[in-house]
Amino acid sequence: MVKIIKDKEPTLEQMQAFVGGYITLITLPDGSQLVCDEDGILKDKEMNIEASRLAGQAIVGDVMILKDQARMT
């Protein structure tokens, strides 16, 4: 699942709960930020085709995309 957030930066706890673990942040070519589970591969999570296409690399599990005011500073 890909969840897009635009209006307010989520808390660390919200991001961790959504992705299911410790987070890692990847800046996408358009400047938005992708938040995914740092250990998703070790947890054998399913490939996220949409997120992988956006990031240009293999991404697994649920992700958040942070845009506009939701971007982490």
C-alpha positions, -999 to +999 in steps of 0.1 A: +000+000+000+011+035-008-003+063+014+003+099+003+005+126+030+005+163+019-008+185+046+011+178+079+043+159+088+034+126+105+050+117+138+077+091+140+053+068+158+027+072+131+052+064+104+066+034+122+031+020+129+022+024+092+053+007+077+056-018+105+090-011+119+120+013+120+118+037+091+142+047+064+137+078+042+143+079+005+142+112-014+124+107-047+134+125-080+104+149-077+116+160-042+090+141-022+101+116+004+093+079+006+092+063+041+095+025+043+105-002+067+142-003+072+142-041+078+114-050+053+135-074+033+146-092+064+110-095+074+102-110+040+076-084+031+061-084-003+076-063-031+058-029-035+057-025-073+044+011-072+069+023-046+098+005-064+089+022-097+088+056-080+121+051-061+140+033-089+150+006-065+134-025-048+110-014-021+090-038+000+060-034+023+037-005+029+051+030+024+042+066+030+050+093+005+055+127+021+048+158-002+044+195+003+040+205+040+043+168+051+080+166+041+104+160+069+129+188+075 
